[in-house]
Every structure is written in structure tokens, then in C-alpha cells.
Amino acid sequence: MALPATMDALLREADQYNLYEKLVVQLNKDFLLANIDLGFDENILPQSLKLLLKETIYRLIQEKFADYLNLLYIIDVPEKQIRSLSGEDMAELSEQVTFLILRREWQKVWYRNKYLNS
């Protein structure tokens, strides 16, 4: 599986495979497991999802860092990838983390769809 290089490409690919709603469901599931009260509507537009997720990550980094770390653990974002990010600009950092989260969630959804439906 070749992972998309950008957030927009990832969201287009999810839509192309008709897995966008499953991606949103997976996000909701993992946020609930991390005890973060944020539920995305399954019909949320991709741009709205991106924006809301980025704002949530920004807020978690700034105000609830322990919850942010727990979320990364629950989603299983590789620590090495997080450590490679620059933390100088919080807005940029939250966007990069948002992409890593979406990419990891996309992997889960894609593999589940590929191997459970084969």
C-alpha cells in the first residue's frame, strides 16, 4: 500500500474507494477510546473534517497535552514520526500531526476493507 503524500490526496483516495465514511467512523472510535469528546458526523465534508481535526489537535497540544499523547497512543501514530516534526510553529505542528493521524487511520480502514472483504 502506497500512502498518500498529502492530506488532500488521502481524503480523495478515501472517497475514491468509498471508504471516507469508514475513515470518519474510525476517527470517532479512536477519539472515544481516548476519552476525547469529539464526534464527527459521518457526512462531514472532507475540508470541514480537516479543519475541525486540526483545531482539536491544536487545542489538545496547548491545553491537554496528556490527552494529546494518549490519543496518539490509541491511534498508534509512530513515535518516530512525531519526534521528527518541528515544534516551533504550533499551527504547522497541529497540521502535520493531523495528517499523521489521518494517515494512520486510513491505513487501518484500508487494510480492514481489503482483508475482511477479500
N, C-alpha and C positions, 0 to 999 in steps of 0.2 A: 504494500500500500504506500503510495507516494503521498505525503502530507501536503496540503495546500500551503503556499508560502505567505499568504496574506489572509486577513480576516474576511475580506470580501470574497475572495476565492473560495474559502472554506464554506461560507454561507451559500454561495452559488452552487457548490458541489453538493451540499446537503439538500438543497432544493432540487437539484437535477436528479438525485437518487430518490426523491420523495421521502427523505428522512429528516427534514427540517423539524417537523413536529416532534419526532422522537428525540432529536437533539434538545429541544426545549424541555421535554419531559425528563430527560436525563439530568439536565441542569437543575430542574426543580427538585428532583430526587436527592441529588447530592447537597444542595443548599439546605434541604430539610434535615438530612443526616448531620450536617454541620451546625444545626440549630440556628440557622440564619433565616429570619422571617422575610423571605422574598419569594414570591410565587409568580412566575411568568405565565401569562395567558398563552395557551398553545397556538393561538392565532396571531401572536405578536409579530409585527413586521421585523425583518432582519435588522434594519437600521435602528429601530427602537430597542431591540434586544441588545445590540452592541452598545448603544448609549447608556441604557439602564444598567447593564452589567459593568461597564467601565466606571460609572458613577458609584456603584455599590462597592467595587473593589477599591476605589479611591477613598471612600469613607471608611472602609474597614482598615485600610493601611493607616489612616490618620487617627482613627478613634478607637478601633477594636482590633489591635494587632494580633492578639491571641486567637480571636475568631478567624482572622485572615489566615493565619498559619494552619489552623485546624481545617479550614476549607481547602487549602492547598493539599493537605494530607489526605482528606476524604476523597478529593477528586483524583489524587495521585499524580500531581504535576511534579515532574522530576526536579529534585532539589538543585541539581547541577545547572539546569536551565534558569532557575530563579536566581541563583548566585551569579550567573553571567550577566544579569541585567544591571544597568546603571541606575542608581537610586537618587541621582542628582535632581531630576525633574519629576515630581510626583505624578503629574498628569501623564507624562510619557511612560513612566513606570506602570501606572494603572492600565494604560492601553496595551502595553506589552504583556502584562500578566493576564489581562482579559483574553488576548489572543492565545496564550498558552493554555488557559482554562478551556476555551472553546475547542482548541485543537485536541486536547486530551479527551474531552467529552465526545468529540467527533470520532476519535479512534474507537471508543467504547461502543458507540452506536453503530458504526460501520462494521466492526468485527462481529457484533451480536447479530446484525442483519445478515451478514454474509454467511456465517456458520450455523445460525439457527434456522435459516431459510433454505439451506442447501440440501 
